[in-house]
C-alpha cells in the first residue's frame, strides 16, 4: 500500500506536483502538495494542493469549477517530485488559460503564446 510519508518532502514538508492532462500529455501547472494533500487526492480523486500563501488546503476547482479529476499519481525516481495525471475541466491557470505555461522565451524575449479561454 502506498504511504505518502514515504515521499521526500522539502524543509517545509512540501513536494512539487506537476499536473499533466492524462489524454493530451499537455503540462498544465505546477503546485505544491504535502503528505495530507497527497492522501486527500488519492482518497477523493479530486486533486488537492497545499497553498503556501494561504497556508491551507486547496482543492483545485472548488471555487472556480475548473476541477482536476485524478487519473493517476506518479512518483519520480528520487521520490521528491510528483506527476499528477488529470482530467481537467476548464482552464487550469488562474489567468483563465488552459495551462500556466503560456509564456515562451524566444530570442531573449518573453512572448505570450496563448490567449485566455473564452
PDB file as gemmi writes it, atoms N, CA and C in Angstrom:
CRYST1    1.000    1.000    1.000  90.00  90.00  90.00 P 1                      
ATOM      1  N   UNK A   1       0.845  -1.183   0.000  1.00  0.00           N  
ATOM      2  CA  UNK A   1       0.000   0.000   0.000  1.00  0.00           C  
ATOM      3  C   UNK A   1       0.890   1.247   0.000  1.00  0.00           C  
ATOM      4  N   UNK A   2       0.556   2.221  -0.819  1.00  0.00           N  
ATOM      5  CA  UNK A   2       1.333   3.451  -0.921  1.00  0.00           C  
ATOM      6  C   UNK A   2       1.152   4.300   0.332  1.00  0.00           C  
ATOM      7  N   UNK A   3       2.264   4.806   0.843  1.00  0.00           N  
ATOM      8  CA  UNK A   3       2.254   5.665   2.020  1.00  0.00           C  
ATOM      9  C   UNK A   3       2.820   7.034   1.643  1.00  0.00           C  
ATOM     10  N   UNK A   4       1.999   8.111   1.669  1.00  0.00           N  
ATOM     11  CA  UNK A   4       2.501   9.445   1.331  1.00  0.00           C  
ATOM     12  C   UNK A   4       3.719   9.862   2.161  1.00  0.00           C  
ATOM     13  N   UNK A   5       3.877   9.323   3.353  1.00  0.00           N  
ATOM     14  CA  UNK A   5       5.029   9.657   4.193  1.00  0.00           C  
ATOM     15  C   UNK A   5       6.329   9.114   3.616  1.00  0.00           C  
ATOM     16  N   UNK A   6       6.242   8.203   2.647  1.00  0.00           N  
ATOM     17  CA  UNK A   6       7.439   7.630   2.029  1.00  0.00           C  
ATOM     18  C   UNK A   6       8.089   8.565   1.014  1.00  0.00           C  
ATOM     19  N   UNK A   7       7.422   9.671   0.703  1.00  0.00           N  
ATOM     20  CA  UNK A   7       7.966  10.640  -0.252  1.00  0.00           C  
ATOM     21  C   UNK A   7       8.991  11.539   0.438  1.00  0.00           C  
ATOM     22  N   UNK A   8       9.832  12.185  -0.366  1.00  0.00           N  
ATOM     23  CA  UNK A   8      10.835  13.110   0.161  1.00  0.00           C  
ATOM     24  C   UNK A   8      10.317  14.535   0.020  1.00  0.00           C  
ATOM     25  N   UNK A   9       9.966  15.120   1.148  1.00  0.00           N  
ATOM     26  CA  UNK A   9       9.437  16.480   1.182  1.00  0.00           C  
ATOM     27  C   UNK A   9      10.570  17.453   1.505  1.00  0.00           C  
ATOM     28  N   UNK A  10      10.384  18.721   1.121  1.00  0.00           N  
ATOM     29  CA  UNK A  10      11.399  19.729   1.432  1.00  0.00           C  
ATOM     30  C   UNK A  10      11.305  20.120   2.904  1.00  0.00           C  
ATOM     31  N   UNK A  11      12.084  21.111   3.301  1.00  0.00           N  
ATOM     32  CA  UNK A  11      12.132  21.547   4.690  1.00  0.00           C  
ATOM     33  C   UNK A  11      10.812  22.076   5.226  1.00  0.00           C  
ATOM     34  N   UNK A  12       9.910  22.449   4.323  1.00  0.00           N  
ATOM     35  CA  UNK A  12       8.590  22.932   4.715  1.00  0.00           C  
ATOM     36  C   UNK A  12       7.532  21.833   4.635  1.00  0.00           C  
ATOM     37  N   UNK A  13       7.982  20.598   4.382  1.00  0.00           N  
ATOM     38  CA  UNK A  13       7.046  19.481   4.284  1.00  0.00           C  
ATOM     39  C   UNK A  13       6.292  19.428   2.974  1.00  0.00           C  
ATOM     40  N   UNK A  14       6.868  20.044   1.928  1.00  0.00           N  
ATOM     41  CA  UNK A  14       6.189  20.127   0.634  1.00  0.00           C  
ATOM     42  C   UNK A  14       6.940  19.375  -0.452  1.00  0.00           C  
ATOM     43  N   UNK A  15       6.194  18.986  -1.479  1.00  0.00           N  
ATOM     44  CA  UNK A  15       6.752  18.310  -2.640  1.00  0.00           C  
ATOM     45  C   UNK A  15       6.124  18.935  -3.885  1.00  0.00           C  
ATOM     46  N   UNK A  16       6.923  19.220  -4.937  1.00  0.00           N  
ATOM     47  CA  UNK A  16       6.338  19.779  -6.156  1.00  0.00           C  
ATOM     48  C   UNK A  16       5.487  18.736  -6.870  1.00  0.00           C  
ATOM     49  N   UNK A  17       4.367  19.203  -7.409  1.00  0.00           N  
ATOM     50  CA  UNK A  17       3.446  18.342  -8.138  1.00  0.00           C  
ATOM     51  C   UNK A  17       3.136  18.984  -9.486  1.00  0.00           C  
ATOM     52  N   UNK A  18       3.452  18.279 -10.536  1.00  0.00           N  
ATOM     53  CA  UNK A  18       3.225  18.765 -11.894  1.00  0.00           C  
ATOM     54  C   UNK A  18       1.945  18.126 -12.410  1.00  0.00           C  
ATOM     55  N   UNK A  19       0.964  18.956 -12.781  1.00  0.00           N  
ATOM     56  CA  UNK A  19      -0.297  18.451 -13.313  1.00  0.00           C  
ATOM     57  C   UNK A  19      -0.193  18.371 -14.833  1.00  0.00           C  
ATOM     58  N   UNK A  20      -0.550  17.213 -15.365  1.00  0.00           N  
ATOM     59  CA  UNK A  20      -0.477  16.955 -16.801  1.00  0.00           C  
ATOM     60  C   UNK A  20      -1.809  16.379 -17.255  1.00  0.00           C  
ATOM     61  N   UNK A  21      -2.294  16.837 -18.415  1.00  0.00           N  
ATOM     62  CA  UNK A  21      -3.519  16.290 -18.974  1.00  0.00           C  
ATOM     63  C   UNK A  21      -3.293  14.825 -19.330  1.00  0.00           C  
ATOM     64  N   UNK A  22      -4.092  13.937 -18.778  1.00  0.00           N  
ATOM     65  CA  UNK A  22      -3.899  12.494 -18.957  1.00  0.00           C  
ATOM     66  C   UNK A  22      -4.122  12.060 -20.400  1.00  0.00           C  
ATOM     67  N   UNK A  23      -4.933  12.795 -21.150  1.00  0.00           N  
ATOM     68  CA  UNK A  23      -5.234  12.407 -22.523  1.00  0.00           C  
ATOM     69  C   UNK A  23      -4.276  13.022 -23.539  1.00  0.00           C  
ATOM     70  N   UNK A  24      -4.020  14.323 -23.424  1.00  0.00           N  
ATOM     71  CA  UNK A  24      -3.194  15.012 -24.429  1.00  0.00           C  
ATOM     72  C   UNK A  24      -1.712  15.046 -24.080  1.00  0.00           C  
ATOM     73  N   UNK A  25      -1.377  14.882 -22.791  1.00  0.00           N  
ATOM     74  CA  UNK A  25       0.007  14.992 -22.353  1.00  0.00           C  
ATOM     75  C   UNK A  25       0.446  16.422 -22.089  1.00  0.00           C  
ATOM     76  N   UNK A  26      -0.449  17.386 -22.293  1.00  0.00           N  
ATOM     77  CA  UNK A  26      -0.115  18.795 -22.076  1.00  0.00           C  
ATOM     78  C   UNK A  26       0.175  19.050 -20.599  1.00  0.00           C  
ATOM     79  N   UNK A  27       1.292  19.753 -20.318  1.00  0.00           N  
ATOM     80  CA  UNK A  27       1.615  20.150 -18.955  1.00  0.00           C  
ATOM     81  C   UNK A  27       0.739  21.350 -18.612  1.00  0.00           C  
ATOM     82  N   UNK A  28      -0.010  21.239 -17.527  1.00  0.00           N  
ATOM     83  CA  UNK A  28      -0.986  22.267 -17.174  1.00  0.00           C  
ATOM     84  C   UNK A  28      -0.486  23.252 -16.129  1.00  0.00           C  
ATOM     85  N   UNK A  29       0.154  22.755 -15.081  1.00  0.00           N  
ATOM     86  CA  UNK A  29       0.551  23.634 -13.988  1.00  0.00           C  
ATOM     87  C   UNK A  29       1.493  22.898 -13.045  1.00  0.00           C  
ATOM     88  N   UNK A  30       2.069  23.650 -12.135  1.00  0.00           N  
ATOM     89  CA  UNK A  30       2.872  23.092 -11.053  1.00  0.00           C  
ATOM     90  C   UNK A  30       2.373  23.730  -9.768  1.00  0.00           C  
ATOM     91  N   UNK A  31       2.212  22.913  -8.754  1.00  0.00           N  
ATOM     92  CA  UNK A  31       1.804  23.418  -7.445  1.00  0.00           C  
ATOM     93  C   UNK A  31       2.465  22.534  -6.394  1.00  0.00           C  
ATOM     94  N   UNK A  32       2.166  22.797  -5.137  1.00  0.00           N  
ATOM     95  CA  UNK A  32       2.794  22.075  -4.034  1.00  0.00           C  
ATOM     96  C   UNK A  32       1.794  21.184  -3.329  1.00  0.00           C  
ATOM     97  N   UNK A  33       2.280  20.079  -2.820  1.00  0.00           N  
ATOM     98  CA  UNK A  33       1.477  19.179  -2.004  1.00  0.00           C  
ATOM     99  C   UNK A  33       2.250  18.869  -0.731  1.00  0.00           C  
ATOM    100  N   UNK A  34       1.523  18.500   0.305  1.00  0.00           N  
ATOM    101  CA  UNK A  34       2.144  17.931   1.493  1.00  0.00           C  
ATOM    102  C   UNK A  34       1.579  16.522   1.653  1.00  0.00           C  
ATOM    103  N   UNK A  35       1.984  15.801   2.657  1.00  0.00           N  
ATOM    104  CA  UNK A  35       1.546  14.414   2.808  1.00  0.00           C  
ATOM    105  C   UNK A  35       0.028  14.302   2.908  1.00  0.00           C  
ATOM    106  N   UNK A  36      -0.583  15.230   3.620  1.00  0.00           N  
ATOM    107  CA  UNK A  36      -2.037  15.188   3.768  1.00  0.00           C  
ATOM    108  C   UNK A  36      -2.760  15.477   2.451  1.00  0.00           C  
ATOM    109  N   UNK A  37      -2.253  16.437   1.654  1.00  0.00           N  
ATOM    110  CA  UNK A  37      -2.916  16.721   0.378  1.00  0.00           C  
ATOM    111  C   UNK A  37      -2.750  15.565  -0.600  1.00  0.00           C  
ATOM    112  N   UNK A  38      -1.621  14.853  -0.536  1.00  0.00           N  
ATOM    113  CA  UNK A  38      -1.447  13.654  -1.353  1.00  0.00           C  
ATOM    114  C   UNK A  38      -2.483  12.611  -0.937  1.00  0.00           C  
ATOM    115  N   UNK A  39      -2.620  12.394   0.362  1.00  0.00           N  
ATOM    116  CA  UNK A  39      -3.588  11.412   0.862  1.00  0.00           C  
ATOM    117  C   UNK A  39      -5.015  11.797   0.475  1.00  0.00           C  
ATOM    118  N   UNK A  40      -5.366  13.074   0.609  1.00  0.00           N  
ATOM    119  CA  UNK A  40      -6.712  13.534   0.247  1.00  0.00           C  
ATOM    120  C   UNK A  40      -6.971  13.343  -1.248  1.00  0.00           C  
ATOM    121  N   UNK A  41      -5.963  13.641  -2.059  1.00  0.00           N  
ATOM    122  CA  UNK A  41      -6.098  13.471  -3.511  1.00  0.00           C  
ATOM    123  C   UNK A  41      -6.378  12.017  -3.851  1.00  0.00           C  
ATOM    124  N   UNK A  42      -5.622  11.112  -3.253  1.00  0.00           N  
ATOM    125  CA  UNK A  42      -5.816   9.689  -3.524  1.00  0.00           C  
ATOM    126  C   UNK A  42      -7.166   9.199  -3.017  1.00  0.00           C  
ATOM    127  N   UNK A  43      -7.617   9.737  -1.908  1.00  0.00           N  
ATOM    128  CA  UNK A  43      -8.872   9.309  -1.304  1.00  0.00           C  
ATOM    129  C   UNK A  43     -10.088   9.820  -2.078  1.00  0.00           C  
ATOM    130  N   UNK A  44     -10.057  11.091  -2.495  1.00  0.00           N  
ATOM    131  CA  UNK A  44     -11.228  11.721  -3.121  1.00  0.00           C  
ATOM    132  C   UNK A  44     -11.197  11.697  -4.639  1.00  0.00           C  
ATOM    133  N   UNK A  45     -10.010  11.494  -5.221  1.00  0.00           N  
ATOM    134  CA  UNK A  45      -9.791  11.553  -6.681  1.00  0.00           C  
ATOM    135  C   UNK A  45      -9.957  12.973  -7.221  1.00  0.00           C  
ATOM    136  N   UNK A  46     -10.073  13.967  -6.345  1.00  0.00           N  
ATOM    137  CA  UNK A  46     -10.065  15.391  -6.713  1.00  0.00           C  
ATOM    138  C   UNK A  46      -8.732  15.945  -6.226  1.00  0.00           C  
ATOM    139  N   UNK A  47      -7.977  16.547  -7.127  1.00  0.00           N  
ATOM    140  CA  UNK A  47      -6.619  16.951  -6.786  1.00  0.00           C  
ATOM    141  C   UNK A  47      -6.644  18.077  -5.758  1.00  0.00           C  
ATOM    142  N   UNK A  48      -5.910  17.845  -4.686  1.00  0.00           N  
ATOM    143  CA  UNK A  48      -5.829  18.781  -3.569  1.00  0.00           C  
ATOM    144  C   UNK A  48      -4.372  19.201  -3.387  1.00  0.00           C  
ATOM    145  N   UNK A  49      -4.134  20.492  -3.416  1.00  0.00           N  
ATOM    146  CA  UNK A  49      -2.794  21.047  -3.246  1.00  0.00           C  
ATOM    147  C   UNK A  49      -2.708  21.739  -1.890  1.00  0.00           C  
ATOM    148  N   UNK A  50      -1.487  22.167  -1.552  1.00  0.00           N  
ATOM    149  CA  UNK A  50      -1.268  22.984  -0.366  1.00  0.00           C  
ATOM    150  C   UNK A  50      -0.918  24.387  -0.837  1.00  0.00           C  
ATOM    151  N   UNK A  51      -1.704  25.372  -0.432  1.00  0.00           N  
ATOM    152  CA  UNK A  51      -1.452  26.764  -0.790  1.00  0.00           C  
ATOM    153  C   UNK A  51      -0.443  27.353   0.176  1.00  0.00           C  
ATOM    154  N   UNK A  52       0.731  27.707  -0.331  1.00  0.00           N  
ATOM    155  CA  UNK A  52       1.750  28.310   0.529  1.00  0.00           C  
ATOM    156  C   UNK A  52       1.342  29.697   0.988  1.00  0.00           C  
ATOM    157  N   UNK A  53       0.651  30.452   0.133  1.00  0.00           N  
ATOM    158  CA  UNK A  53       0.268  31.815   0.509  1.00  0.00           C  
ATOM    159  C   UNK A  53      -0.856  31.825   1.544  1.00  0.00           C  
ATOM    160  N   UNK A  54      -1.811  30.917   1.430  1.00  0.00           N  
ATOM    161  CA  UNK A  54      -2.933  30.869   2.369  1.00  0.00           C  
ATOM    162  C   UNK A  54      -2.688  29.914   3.535  1.00  0.00           C  
ATOM    163  N   UNK A  55      -1.638  29.071   3.405  1.00  0.00           N  
ATOM    164  CA  UNK A  55      -1.366  28.051   4.422  1.00  0.00           C  
ATOM    165  C   UNK A  55      -2.619  27.204   4.671  1.00  0.00           C  
ATOM    166  N   UNK A  56      -3.181  26.713   3.553  1.00  0.00           N  
ATOM    167  CA  UNK A  56      -4.417  25.937   3.634  1.00  0.00           C  
ATOM    168  C   UNK A  56      -4.502  24.977   2.447  1.00  0.00           C  
ATOM    169  N   UNK A  57      -5.321  23.948   2.609  1.00  0.00           N  
ATOM    170  CA  UNK A  57      -5.561  23.031   1.503  1.00  0.00           C  
ATOM    171  C   UNK A  57      -6.352  23.741   0.421  1.00  0.00           C  
ATOM    172  N   UNK A  58      -6.100  23.341  -0.809  1.00  0.00           N  
ATOM    173  CA  UNK A  58      -6.712  23.971  -1.972  1.00  0.00           C  
ATOM    174  C   UNK A  58      -7.149  22.848  -2.911  1.00  0.00           C  
ATOM    175  N   UNK A  59      -8.454  22.588  -2.943  1.00  0.00           N  
ATOM    176  CA  UNK A  59      -8.997  21.595  -3.861  1.00  0.00           C  
ATOM    177  C   UNK A  59      -9.184  22.302  -5.191  1.00  0.00           C  
ATOM    178  N   UNK A  60      -8.430  21.879  -6.186  1.00  0.00           N  
ATOM    179  CA  UNK A  60      -8.453  22.548  -7.489  1.00  0.00           C  
ATOM    180  C   UNK A  60      -9.879  22.573  -8.032  1.00  0.00           C  
ATOM    181  N   UNK A  61     -10.360  23.763  -8.332  1.00  0.00           N  
ATOM    182  CA  UNK A  61     -11.677  23.947  -8.917  1.00  0.00           C  
ATOM    183  C   UNK A  61     -12.806  24.082  -7.924  1.00  0.00           C  
ATOM    184  N   UNK A  62     -12.495  24.052  -6.634  1.00  0.00           N  
ATOM    185  CA  UNK A  62     -13.539  24.127  -5.611  1.00  0.00           C  
ATOM    186  C   UNK A  62     -14.370  25.405  -5.737  1.00  0.00           C  
ATOM    187  N   UNK A  63     -13.720  26.525  -6.037  1.00  0.00           N  
ATOM    188  CA  UNK A  63     -14.468  27.776  -6.194  1.00  0.00           C  
ATOM    189  C   UNK A  63     -14.723  28.127  -7.657  1.00  0.00           C  
ATOM    190  N   UNK A  64     -13.823  27.734  -8.562  1.00  0.00           N  
ATOM    191  CA  UNK A  64     -13.961  28.105  -9.978  1.00  0.00           C  
ATOM    192  C   UNK A  64     -14.759  27.102 -10.796  1.00  0.00           C  
ATOM    193  N   UNK A  65     -14.838  25.867 -10.327  1.00  0.00           N  
ATOM    194  CA  UNK A  65     -15.466  24.810 -11.119  1.00  0.00           C  
ATOM    195  C   UNK A  65     -14.506  24.150 -12.087  1.00  0.00           C  
ATOM    196  N   UNK A  66     -13.263  24.624 -12.134  1.00  0.00           N  
ATOM    197  CA  UNK A  66     -12.250  24.091 -13.046  1.00  0.00           C  
ATOM    198  C   UNK A  66     -11.492  22.966 -12.348  1.00  0.00           C  
ATOM    199  N   UNK A  67     -12.180  21.874 -12.139  1.00  0.00           N  
ATOM    200  CA  UNK A  67     -11.659  20.784 -11.323  1.00  0.00           C  
ATOM    201  C   UNK A  67     -10.633  19.930 -12.058  1.00  0.00           C  
ATOM    202  N   UNK A  68      -9.810  19.265 -11.267  1.00  0.00           N  
ATOM    203  CA  UNK A  68      -8.873  18.270 -11.768  1.00  0.00           C  
ATOM    204  C   UNK A  68      -9.256  16.929 -11.159  1.00  0.00           C  
ATOM    205  N   UNK A  69      -9.697  16.015 -12.015  1.00  0.00           N  
ATOM    206  CA  UNK A  69     -10.016  14.659 -11.585  1.00  0.00           C  
ATOM    207  C   UNK A  69      -8.757  13.816 -11.725  1.00  0.00           C  
ATOM    208  N   UNK A  70      -8.348  13.175 -10.651  1.00  0.00           N  
ATOM    209  CA  UNK A  70      -7.143  12.357 -10.668  1.00  0.00           C  
ATOM    210  C   UNK A  70      -7.349  11.118 -11.527  1.00  0.00           C  
ATOM    211  N   UNK A  71      -6.437  10.904 -12.467  1.00  0.00           N  
ATOM    212  CA  UNK A  71      -6.401   9.680 -13.259  1.00  0.00           C  
ATOM    213  C   UNK A  71      -5.331   8.758 -12.692  1.00  0.00           C  
ATOM    214  N   UNK A  72      -4.141   9.343 -12.443  1.00  0.00           N  
ATOM    215  CA  UNK A  72      -3.034   8.551 -11.906  1.00  0.00           C  
ATOM    216  C   UNK A  72      -2.031   9.475 -11.235  1.00  0.00           C  
ATOM    217  N   UNK A  73      -1.456   9.016 -10.152  1.00  0.00           N  
ATOM    218  CA  UNK A  73      -0.386   9.741  -9.469  1.00  0.00           C  
ATOM    219  C   UNK A  73       0.902   8.978  -9.704  1.00  0.00           C  
ATOM    220  N   UNK A  74       1.932   9.678 -10.178  1.00  0.00           N  
ATOM    221  CA  UNK A  74       3.230   9.055 -10.414  1.00  0.00           C  
ATOM    222  C   UNK A  74       4.289   9.733  -9.546  1.00  0.00           C  
ATOM    223  N   UNK A  75       5.235   8.918  -9.091  1.00  0.00           N  
ATOM    224  CA  UNK A  75       6.331   9.376  -8.240  1.00  0.00           C  
ATOM    225  C   UNK A  75       7.614   9.273  -9.045  1.00  0.00           C  
ATOM    226  N   UNK A  76       8.453  10.319  -9.011  1.00  0.00           N  
ATOM    227  CA  UNK A  76       9.708  10.252  -9.769  1.00  0.00           C  
ATOM    228  C   UNK A  76      10.717   9.348  -9.062  1.00  0.00           C  
ATOM    229  N   UNK A  77      11.822   9.078  -9.747  1.00  0.00           N  
ATOM    230  CA  UNK A  77      12.823   8.117  -9.275  1.00  0.00           C  
ATOM    231  C   UNK A  77      13.452   8.507  -7.945  1.00  0.00           C  
ATOM    232  N   UNK A  78      13.544   9.793  -7.644  1.00  0.00           N  
ATOM    233  CA  UNK A  78      14.121  10.249  -6.377  1.00  0.00           C  
ATOM    234  C   UNK A  78      13.064  10.406  -5.285  1.00  0.00           C  
ATOM    235  N   UNK A  79      11.801  10.210  -5.649  1.00  0.00           N  
ATOM    236  CA  UNK A  79      10.668  10.327  -4.730  1.00  0.00           C  
ATOM    237  C   UNK A  79      10.502  11.745  -4.183  1.00  0.00           C  
ATOM    238  N   UNK A  80      11.005  12.762  -4.945  1.00  0.00           N  
ATOM    239  CA  UNK A  80      10.899  14.139  -4.475  1.00  0.00           C  
ATOM    240  C   UNK A  80      10.117  15.047  -5.424  1.00  0.00           C  
ATOM    241  N   UNK A  81       9.360  14.423  -6.330  1.00  0.00           N  
ATOM    242  CA  UNK A  81       8.517  15.177  -7.257  1.00  0.00           C  
ATOM    243  C   UNK A  81       7.386  14.261  -7.716  1.00  0.00           C  
ATOM    244  N   UNK A  82       6.209  14.848  -7.913  1.00  0.00           N  
ATOM    245  CA  UNK A  82       5.053  14.081  -8.342  1.00  0.00           C  
ATOM    246  C   UNK A  82       4.580  14.527  -9.719  1.00  0.00           C  
ATOM    247  N   UNK A  83       4.070  13.584 -10.478  1.00  0.00           N  
ATOM    248  CA  UNK A  83       3.379  13.860 -11.730  1.00  0.00           C  
ATOM    249  C   UNK A  83       1.933  13.446 -11.494  1.00  0.00           C  
ATOM    250  N   UNK A  84       1.034  14.411 -11.638  1.00  0.00           N  
ATOM    251  CA  UNK A  84      -0.375  14.171 -11.374  1.00  0.00           C  
ATOM    252  C   UNK A  84      -1.104  14.184 -12.720  1.00  0.00           C  
ATOM    253  N   UNK A  85      -1.499  13.016 -13.185  1.00  0.00           N  
ATOM    254  CA  UNK A  85      -2.227  12.910 -14.446  1.00  0.00           C  
ATOM    255  C   UNK A  85      -3.698  13.156 -14.151  1.00  0.00           C  
ATOM    256  N   UNK A  86      -4.278  14.127 -14.863  1.00  0.00           N  
ATOM    257  CA  UNK A  86      -5.630  14.591 -14.536  1.00  0.00           C  
ATOM    258  C   UNK A  86      -6.515  14.686 -15.774  1.00  0.00           C  
ATOM    259  N   UNK A  87      -7.803  14.738 -15.509  1.00  0.00           N  
ATOM    260  CA  UNK A  87      -8.779  15.179 -16.496  1.00  0.00           C  
ATOM    261  C   UNK A  87      -9.204  16.564 -16.016  1.00  0.00           C  
ATOM    262  N   UNK A  88      -8.831  17.565 -16.794  1.00  0.00           N  
ATOM    263  CA  UNK A  88      -9.049  18.965 -16.424  1.00  0.00           C  
ATOM    264  C   UNK A  88     -10.371  19.460 -16.991  1.00  0.00           C  
ATOM    265  N   UNK A  89     -11.177  20.078 -16.149  1.00  0.00           N  
ATOM    266  CA  UNK A  89     -12.396  20.754 -16.591  1.00  0.00           C  
ATOM    267  C   UNK A  89     -12.096  22.235 -16.650  1.00  0.00           C  
ATOM    268  N   UNK A  90     -12.220  22.848 -17.841  1.00  0.00           N  
ATOM    269  CA  UNK A  90     -11.952  24.276 -17.985  1.00  0.00           C  
ATOM    270  C   UNK A  90     -10.464  24.564 -17.891  1.00  0.00           C  
ATOM    271  N   UNK A  91     -10.116  25.848 -17.750  1.00  0.00           N  
ATOM    272  CA  UNK A  91      -8.708  26.221 -17.674  1.00  0.00           C  
ATOM    273  C   UNK A  91      -8.058  25.774 -16.367  1.00  0.00           C  
ATOM    274  N   UNK A  92      -6.769  25.459 -16.439  1.00  0.00           N  
ATOM    275  CA  UNK A  92      -6.019  25.092 -15.234  1.00  0.00           C  
ATOM    276  C   UNK A  92      -5.436  26.322 -14.544  1.00  0.00           C  
ATOM    277  N   UNK A  93      -5.149  27.352 -15.320  1.00  0.00           N  
ATOM    278  CA  UNK A  93      -4.476  28.543 -14.784  1.00  0.00           C  
ATOM    279  C   UNK A  93      -5.478  29.576 -14.269  1.00  0.00           C  
ATOM    280  N   UNK A  94      -5.089  30.270 -13.205  1.00  0.00           N  
ATOM    281  CA  UNK A  94      -5.952  31.316 -12.644  1.00  0.00           C  
ATOM    282  C   UNK A  94      -6.115  32.497 -13.599  1.00  0.00           C  
ATOM    283  N   UNK A  95      -5.293  32.566 -14.669  1.00  0.00           N  
ATOM    284  CA  UNK A  95      -5.417  33.626 -15.676  1.00  0.00           C  
ATOM    285  C   UNK A  95      -6.443  33.260 -16.743  1.00  0.00           C  
ATOM    286  N   UNK A  96      -7.135  32.150 -16.550  1.00  0.00           N  
ATOM    287  CA  UNK A  96      -8.165  31.654 -17.458  1.00  0.00           C  
ATOM    288  C   UNK A  96      -7.584  31.066 -18.746  1.00  0.00           C  
ATOM    289  N   UNK A  97      -6.338  30.604 -18.668  1.00  0.00           N  
ATOM    290  CA  UNK A  97      -5.720  29.911 -19.796  1.00  0.00           C  
ATOM    291  C   UNK A  97      -5.710  28.414 -19.487  1.00  0.00           C  
ATOM    292  N   UNK A  98      -5.642  27.629 -20.528  1.00  0.00           N  
ATOM    293  CA  UNK A  98      -5.648  26.171 -20.375  1.00  0.00           C  
ATOM    294  C   UNK A  98      -4.488  25.710 -19.498  1.00  0.00           C  
ATOM    295  N   UNK A  99      -3.308  26.328 -19.670  1.00  0.00           N  
ATOM    296  CA  UNK A  99      -2.103  25.962 -18.949  1.00  0.00           C  
ATOM    297  C   UNK A  99      -1.457  27.200 -18.343  1.00  0.00           C  
ATOM    298  N   UNK A 100      -0.695  27.004 -17.288  1.00  0.00           N  
ATOM    299  CA  UNK A 100       0.053  28.115 -16.693  1.00  0.00           C  
ATOM    300  C   UNK A 100       1.292  28.464 -17.530  1.00  0.00           C  
ATOM    301  N   UNK A 101       1.665  27.576 -18.431  1.00  0.00           N  
ATOM    302  CA  UNK A 101       2.873  27.773 -19.236  1.00  0.00           C  
ATOM    303  C   UNK A 101       2.523  28.412 -20.571  1.00  0.00           C  
ATOM    304  N   UNK A 102       2.074  29.669 -20.518  1.00  0.00           N  
ATOM    305  CA  UNK A 102       1.626  30.383 -21.716  1.00  0.00           C  
ATOM    306  C   UNK A 102       2.613  31.463 -22.168  1.00  0.00           C  
ATOM    307  N   UNK A 103       3.791  31.489 -21.562  1.00  0.00           N  
ATOM    308  CA  UNK A 103       4.824  32.450 -21.948  1.00  0.00           C  
ATOM    309  C   UNK A 103       6.067  31.695 -22.387  1.00  0.00           C  
ATOM    310  N   UNK A 104       6.559  32.015 -23.578  1.00  0.00           N  
ATOM    311  CA  UNK A 104       7.786  31.413 -24.097  1.00  0.00           C  
ATOM    312  C   UNK A 104       8.890  32.463 -24.093  1.00  0.00           C  
ATOM    313  N   UNK A 105      10.120  32.015 -23.989  1.00  0.00           N  
ATOM    314  CA  UNK A 105      11.269  32.902 -24.142  1.00  0.00           C  
ATOM    315  C   UNK A 105      11.884  32.568 -25.491  1.00  0.00           C  
ATOM    316  N   UNK A 106      11.801  33.522 -26.409  1.00  0.00           N  
ATOM    317  CA  UNK A 106      12.296  33.324 -27.768  1.00  0.00           C  
ATOM    318  C   UNK A 106      13.229  34.465 -28.126  1.00  0.00           C  
ATOM    319  N   UNK A 107      14.424  34.105 -28.519  1.00  0.00           N  
ATOM    320  CA  UNK A 107      15.447  35.110 -28.868  1.00  0.00           C  
ATOM    321  C   UNK A 107      15.621  36.128 -27.755  1.00  0.00           C  
ATOM    322  N   UNK A 108      15.577  35.661 -26.521  1.00  0.00           N  
ATOM    323  CA  UNK A 108      15.820  36.515 -25.375  1.00  0.00           C  
ATOM    324  C   UNK A 108      14.640  37.344 -24.925  1.00  0.00           C  
ATOM    325  N   UNK A 109      13.490  37.191 -25.574  1.00  0.00           N  
ATOM    326  CA  UNK A 109      12.314  37.980 -25.211  1.00  0.00           C  
ATOM    327  C   UNK A 109      11.161  37.069 -24.789  1.00  0.00           C  
ATOM    328  N   UNK A 110      10.365  37.557 -23.838  1.00  0.00           N  
ATOM    329  CA  UNK A 110       9.173  36.823 -23.439  1.00  0.00           C  
ATOM    330  C   UNK A 110       8.067  37.066 -24.463  1.00  0.00           C  
ATOM    331  N   UNK A 111       7.428  35.983 -24.858  1.00  0.00           N  
ATOM    332  CA  UNK A 111       6.373  36.054 -25.870  1.00  0.00           C  
ATOM    333  C   UNK A 111       5.157  35.291 -25.357  1.00  0.00           C  
ATOM    334  N   UNK A 112       4.007  35.946 -25.337  1.00  0.00           N  
ATOM    335  CA  UNK A 112       2.769  35.266 -24.969  1.00  0.00           C  
ATOM    336  C   UNK A 112       2.357  34.340 -26.102  1.00  0.00           C  
ATOM    337  N   UNK A 113       2.127  33.077 -25.790  1.00  0.00           N  
ATOM    338  CA  UNK A 113       1.803  32.113 -26.841  1.00  0.00           C  
ATOM    339  C   UNK A 113       0.378  31.569 -26.727  1.00  0.00           C  
ATOM    340  N   UNK A 114      -0.384  32.092 -25.773  1.00  0.00           N  
ATOM    341  CA  UNK A 114      -1.736  31.568 -25.579  1.00  0.00           C  
ATOM    342  C   UNK A 114      -2.631  32.647 -25.009  1.00  0.00           C  
ATOM    343  N   UNK A 115      -3.785  32.812 -25.598  1.00  0.00           N  
ATOM    344  CA  UNK A 115      -4.773  33.766 -25.120  1.00  0.00           C  
ATOM    345  C   UNK A 115      -5.652  33.099 -24.047  1.00  0.00           C  
ATOM    346  N   UNK A 116      -6.268  33.906 -23.185  1.00  0.00           N  
ATOM    347  CA  UNK A 116      -7.211  33.329 -22.220  1.00  0.00           C  
ATOM    348  C   UNK A 116      -8.357  32.635 -22.951  1.00  0.00           C  
ATOM    349  N   UNK A 117      -8.944  31.657 -22.277  1.00  0.00           N  
ATOM    350  CA  UNK A 117     -10.071  30.926 -22.849  1.00  0.00           C  
ATOM    351  C   UNK A 117     -11.315  31.811 -22.826  1.00  0.00           C  
ATOM    352  N   UNK A 118     -12.177  31.615 -23.791  1.00  0.00           N  
ATOM    353  CA  UNK A 118     -13.416  32.403 -23.871  1.00  0.00           C  
ATOM    354  C   UNK A 118     -14.403  31.986 -22.820  1.00  0.00           C  
TER     355      UNK A 118                                                      
END                                                                             
